[in-house]
Amino acid sequence: MTRADLVVTDIGELATLATGPIPRVGSAMRELGRIPRAAVAIDRGRFVYVGPEARLKREVHVRSGGATWGAGGGTVVPGFVDPHTHVLFAGDRAAEIDLKIGGASYLDIAGRGGGLFQTVRSTRRASTALLLRSAEARLRRMAAMGTTACEVKSGYALTPAGERRLLSLVPILARRTGLRLVPTFLGAHAVPPEYADRPEAYVSALVTDALPLVVRHRLADFCDAFCEPGFFSVEQTERLLLAARALGLGLKVHADEFVHSGGAELAARLGCRSAEHLLESSEEDRRALASAGVTAVLLPVTPFASFAHRSSPGRAMVDAGVPVAVGTDLSPNSWVESMPLVLAHSVYGAHLTPGEALTAATVNSAHAIGLSGEAGTIAVGRSADFVAFDVPSIEHIPYRFGLLPERVYRRGIRVPPARNPGS
């Protein structure tokens, strides 16, 4: 008989997402591995039983001092995996809301020295202690809302040393929060003011100075670049990503967010792990991404937060056979910490079905950041990362905007519940 130190019973619906291809595409995105009237058992942070509650007593014995919790007929899903965050920053951009309402675009605000560049100034000035404290608070709120793993991009220092400083904080934050964090080097987030008229020189500095040290010190798993007019051209992005690939980093691209820039086509041509945003991608781009197996990481709250008159192309991507993941895009421009809220926007904005949205937030998002073997599913032997909601089915998670989890567990340990946002 299997021994366990935690047993969860009375699960009305359990979504394991444990069977099927990784990443899921097309109709496979609706295959959730649902088990009604289920139970799970955990021992030493890993699942040791996943299945019908009717078999539980025959197969599992709770250790002395162990615990049993009844989910009250609610729904349990894998811990959410957020594949796109900019959680390492200082300051805020709340004052820009009036500008956006007045019609100013992201590019307009950045062109005036605000937006991203305001955050760069604040982040450069911030002490390491402040950066750690503020990022830790955000990550803990994310965890309380069901995120158990996420990507963390750099990108708000825009100097080789500053970007390395940001990335060096990621393992510290992982230890402090207990979350599984995947670092991504985004030195090519924008051309810094010091290189305003010399973007090629800045790309050269990233290739020759920043990337080798990032790799030597094992500070990142991926390299990303903002491929967009006013930021980095297709040619500059390709140069940086080819250098990153030669050094062993995985590749990602911020692509086609504001205009059809060619970023998605580049991601397909290079076989990147993901292309991200993709608001202005074309039907031809979708065919190329599907053929290359590039995951589309969509950020469905971001156009809403940016007052954009378009939405993430979730339905078009799924119908084209592109693997789709969804994330928060947590940043000063889109301060979103709740993956349940992202699921709601994935359904009502990007037109994914609830099942597709859940797949995009778990198994496919884990694939997008290289965690397929460790996160995104509920199965015997896997890390016991799961979220319980006091609702009767999967469909209710996106249906109820801003839904808070009943409980969240990371490695079988309960995460403290959500509190009001702070800094």
N, C-alpha and C positions, 0 to 999 in steps of 0.2 A: 504493500500500500504506500502511496506517495505521501510524504509529509509536507506540510505547508505552515508558514507563519502568518499568512493572511488569506482569508477566503471571502469572496464577494458573491453573495447569493441574490435571488429574487431579481435578476436582470430580465426585464421584459423583452428587450431586444439587444443583442450583442452583434456588432459589426466587426468582424475580424480582419477583413481585407487580406486574408492569408493565402488565398488561392487565386491563381491567374498570373498573367505575364506582368513583368516589371520592366519599363513603365506600362501602364494600361493605356490603350488607345481605343477609339471608337466605342462600340457597344460594351467592350470589356470594362470600361470605366464605371459601368453600373453594377458590376459584380462585386458585391460587398461582403460576401461570406456571412450572411445573416444567420444567427442562431436564436430562435425564440426560447423564452423560459430557460435562460442560461446561467452559468456560474463560471467563475475563474478562481484559480488558486495560485498563490505566489509563495515562493520560498527563496530567501536570500536574494531578493530583487528580481527574480525571473519567474515567468509563468511556468507552472508545473502541471496545470490542468486548465483546459479551455473546452467547454462543451455544455451539453444539456445538464441542468441541475439534477435531473432524475438519476444520473449516474454518479453524482459527486460523492455521496456517502460511501459508495462501494469502492471508490478509488482513492479518496483523499482523507487523510487524518490531520487535524489541526494540532500542531505542536503545543506542548505545555507553555502557557504564556502567550500563545498566538491569539489572533483576533479574527472575528467574523463580522462582516458588515452586510446588511441587507439593503439593496438598491431600490427597494420600494416599487418594483415594476418599471423602473426607468430604463434609459438607454445608455449603453456603454460603447465607446468608440476608441480607436487608438489615440494616443497623444498626438496633438497636431504638430506638424513640422512646417515651420515658416521658412520658405526658401529665399526670402529677399528682405533684408532689413539693413538700415543704416543707423543702428542703435547707438553708435559711438559718436556723440556730438555734445556740444555745449550750447546753451542759450535756447531761444525759440524765435519763431517768426509770426507770432500772433498778430502783430501790427500790420502784417501784409494782407490780412483778410479784406480790409477796406479797399486796398489797391486792386485786389482780384475782383471784388464786386464792381469796381469802377471800370473793369475791362482790361486791366493789365495782365499780360500773359507771364508765364514762368520766364521766358526769354526777356521780356521787357524789364522785369524786376531784376533779373541777373545783370542785364545791361546797365542798370543804374547803380550797380555795386551792391545790390541787396540780394535777397534769396540765398542761394548756395554760398555766395561770397561773404555774406554777413555771418553765416554759420562757420565758414572757414576762419574768419577773424576771431569769433568767440572761442572756437575750438583750439586755435593756436594759443590764445591767451590762457586757457583753462589749465589749472594744475592737474597733474595726474590723479591726485586724490579726488578732485571734483569730477573728473571724467569717469572714474570708477564708481563713485557714489551715484551719480545720475544714471549711468548705464545699468548699474545693478538694480536700481529702483524700477526702471522700465522693464528689465528682464523678469523681475519678480512679479510684476503685474501681468506680464504676458503669460508667465507660468500659471498664475492663479486663474487665468482664463483658458487654460488648456494646452498651451504650447509647451512641449517637452524637449524640443530640439529646434535650432534655428541657425540660419546663416547670419554672419556679422561682417558687413563690409567696412573697409576703411574709406577714405575719400574726403575727409573734411580737414585735412592738414595741407595736402598738396605740396609737400616737400618730401624728398626721400627719407630724411630723418623723422619728420613728423608722422609720415605714414607708418613707418616702422614702430614708432611709439604707440600709435593706436592699435596696431595688430598685436603688439606685445601684451596688451591688456586683456586680450580674448581668453587665454588660458586662466588668468586670474579670475575673470568673471565666471568662467565655467566652474571653477572650484567653489567660488562663493555662492553661486546660485544652484548648483547641482544640475544645470541644464547641459545638454550636449550642444556645443557651439562649433560651427564650421567657419573658419576665417577666410575672407576673400579680399585680395588686394585690389583696390579701386583707386590707385593713384591717378588714373586717367578719368577722374570724375569731371574735371574742368581744367582749363589752362589757367594757372594761377596768375595773379596780377604781375608778378615779377617777370613772367614770360609772355605778357599780353600780346606783344608783336612778334613773338618767336615760338609759336607752338611746336615747330619741328625740333627746336632745341630742347623744349620740355620733354617731348617724347624720347629724345636721345638720352636725357637724364634719367628717365624712367627705365629705359632699356639697359643703360650701362651702369648706373649707380644704384637704383632702387631694386630692380628685380633680382639681381644676383645676391644681394644681401638678404632680401626677403626669403629667398630659397635656401641660402646657406644657413640661416637661423630658423628655418622651418616655421615661418610666421604665417603662411597662408597655404590653403589647398587649391584655391582657384585664383585666376586673374580676370578682372572685368574691365570694361571700358565703356564710356558714354559716347556712343556713335551717333552723333546728331549735329546738324549745322549749328555753328556757334560754339561747339564743344570739340569733338574730334571727328575728322573725316574718315571715310571707309579705309583709305590708304594708311592713315596714321594708326587707326585701330588695328588693321591687319598687321602692320609692322610690330606693334606691341604684343599682340596675341601670339604671333609666330615666335617671338623671342621668349614669351612665357612658356609656350608649349615645348620649346627646345630645352627649357630648364626643368620640365616635368610638372608644370602646373596645369590643372584643368582650366577650360576656357568658358567664359560667359560674356554676353554682350547686352548692354542697355541699347535696345534697338527700336527705331521707328515709333518713338513716343509722340513727337510733335509733328513730324513730317515723314514722308516715305523716303528715308535716308539711304537705304541699301544695307542697313545693319542686319536685317533678318537674312537677306541673301548671303551676306558674309558669314553669318553664323552657320548657315547650311553648308556653305562651301568649305569652311574650316572644320565642320563636324563638332561644333561647340557642344558642351553639355547642355547649355540653355541659352535661349534668347529671351529678353525680359522687357516688359511693357507691351510693345507690339500694337499700339492703338491704331497706327496708320499702315499696318502691313497689308499686303495685297493677296489676292487669290493665288497668284504665282508664288509668292513667298510661302504661303501655307503649304502648297504642294512641295516646295523645296525642303521646308522644315520636316514635313512628314517623311519624305524620301530619305533624308539624312538622319532621322531619329532624334532630332534636336527637340528638347522639351521647351514648350512655351510657358514661361513663368509669367502669369498674368497678375496684375495688382488692381483688382476691380474697385477698390475704394479710392484710389489715387485720382482718376478723372473726376470723381464726385468732389473730392477735396480741392481739386484745382479749378472747379467751375468750368470744366471742359464740356463741350457739347457732343460728346461721343462716349462710348463705353467699351470695356474690354471685349475683344472678339472671341469669347469663350465658345459660343455655339458654332461659329464658323471654323474654329480650330479643331474642335472635336469631330465635326462632320467631315473635315479634310483628313482626318487620321493623324493629327498631331498629338503627341502626348502633352497633356495640360496639367500644370501645377498652379496653385494660387498662394499668394502671400500678402503680408500687410503693407510692405514698403514703408515700414516705420521710419520716419525721418521728421525733421522740422517742417517739411512741406506737406507731409501726410502723416500726422501723428496718430497712428492706429496701432493699438496694442492687442486687440481682440480678434483672434481667429474666428470665433463664432460670428462676429460682425462681418468678417471677410466672406464667410460662407453665405450669409444673407445677400451681400452684394454680388456674389458669384451667381446666385440664382436670379435675383431680380434685375441685375444690371448686365451681367455677362451671359445670362440665359442658359446656364448649366442646370441640369436636373439636380435635385438634392443629393442623389447618389453620386453623380459625377463630381459635384462640388466636394463631397467628403473624400472621394478618391484623390482629387486634386490637392487636397489639404493634408494628405497622409502619405499613402504609398508613392504617389507620383512626385510629391514635393521632396520626400526622402531621396528618391532617385536623383532629383535635380541638384542636390547638394552632396551626393556621394554617400548617402547613409542607408541604402537599400538593405544592407545586411544587418542593420542595427535598429531601425526605426520605421514607423509607419504601418505596422501590422501587429495583430495580437495572435500569438502562437506559442506553443510550448517551446521553451528554451530562449524565447525573446525577452529582452528587458521589459519589465512590467511597467510600461508607460501607458496610462489610459485615463480617459475622461468619462465621468458619469454625469448624465443630465437627467433632471426630473421631468422627463417628457416621455410619451409612449412609443415614439418611433424616430428613426433617423430624420424623416421629413420635417419634424418639428424644430430641429436645430436651426436651419436657415429661415424657417417660417416665422420664428419668433425673434425679431430684431433685438440684438444686444443681450441675448440669452446668456446667463451666467451658469457655469457648471455647478452641479451639486458637490462634486468632489473631483480632485485631480491627483493622480499618483505618478510619481517619477521614480523608477527602480523600486516600486512597491512601497515607497514612502509618501505619505500624504503631503501635498503642497499646501501651505497656508492659503486660506480663502482670499478673494479679491478685496482690496480696499480702495478708497477714493484716490484718483490720480494725484501725484505730487509733481515733483520736478522731472 
